[in-house]
Amino acid sequence: MGLRSQAALAEAVTQAARSIGLRVAVTARTVRRWESSEPPWPHPDHARALEALFQRPVAELGFTPPWSEGATAAEMHAAQPVSAAIHNHRRLGPAAAEVPSSVVSDYAIATSAYRRMYWSLAGARVHQPVSHHAVLGGDLLDHIPQTERETLARAVSECSLLAGRIEFFDLQKPELAQQSFVLSLQAAHEANDSLLGAAALAHMAFPPAFSGDRSRAEEARDRVRAARAFARRGDANGEMHAWLDAVEAEVETRFGDTRRALDLLHHAEQLYEAKNDRPSPLWMDWFSEIRLAGFKGNTLLAAGRGRDARETLERVLADLPDDAVKQQSVVLTDLAAAAVVEKSPELACTYLSQALDQLGHYWYATAMDRVKTVRQSLRKWDSIPEVRDLDERLYNWHTT
């Protein structure tokens, strides 16, 4: 293409991104990683920009999809992102005869069942059936009577959103999650459902926020702004606006602005205090007033307010329902972090041991990641018996 340096290619990719409405900046360092002997799979926005520049799929540019390494053809198909799988299904030639409209209600019922099962089963166990269910729904969209398409598309959007949540929070695969969230957004468009669109966009803020890359802060904030616009368009209730406050607070906490985050969480609390709200959509089962308090406890921790965080999180732990096992493990690790801030390593180890008990029954990658972070903060107390006992548990065969 006449590009004579890595810097020139980086600039060309950046310009291609802008031409398709993406606000990303590629550097020569990124290009060096792409040109290495084992290049990493590009960030989704970078992949789109590369495809726009070279006018060919990113898999033809020397990148190996992370879900295909060492896999058979059948395994590749089973493990590919939901969005790619549906794209492949929906281009398989002429549409087959229309299927009965009863399939739509059956599909929606199964989607609701998967949503409920997620809270009782390990994410890794339900991921494959949920992903395949989303693929099935995308395939059926071409074969359903027009009068039923919005209903089916709404269920596909919900299922893809669940797949993305599992991929991000349970499996820690943000690239796969991002593609599932994009598919959820596309299906929400077909369903003309602004609230599902808002949910998908808000979830798309999590991968850049959790990336540790401060240059992606504006990307995360842009997703939240878009989610808020969709929520207003869909006349969202107070609880959804409170959740968007919590998502934005998580973004600001991750990028160091805890004051802004606490202001957002205070506003969310005020929305709950109004008490004159319409019910939330059934699919929005991941948020509640007590989970809002969990967000606040984590932000108080990041602000260095250990005592306030501990008091808030203790209330959360006491009020969480018995079936909220994944959230319980997260709260326990945050309580451990609060104990470290208050210079109580023995109590921190007690909370971490309880979290490991939960994780032994219900694996949750997000919680385990926090366990490791808290353990790192205990290094000055490595010699005390409680920390050594914790290491015996943390580095046994199961957790390792």
Secondary structure, DSSP 8 states (H G I E B T S, - for coil): ----SHHHHHHHHHHHHHHTT------HHHHHHHTSSS-----HHHHHHHHHHHTS-GGGTT---TTTTT--HHHHHHHS-HHHHHHHHTTSSS------THHHHHHHHHHHHHHHHTTTS-HHHHHHHHHHHHHHHHHHGGGS-GGGHHHHHHHHHHHHHHHHHIIIIIT--HHHHHHHHHHHHHHHHHHT-HHHHHHHHHHTTHHHHHS--GGGHHHHHHHHHHHHHHHHHTT--HHHHHHHHHHHHHHHHHTT-HHHHHHHHHHHHHHHHT-------TT--S--HHHHHHHHHHHHHHTT-HHHHHHHHHHHHHHS-TT-HHHHHHHHHHHHHHHHHTT-HHHHHHHHHHHHHHHHHS--HHHHHHHHHHHHHTGGGTTSHHHHHHHHHHTSTTT-
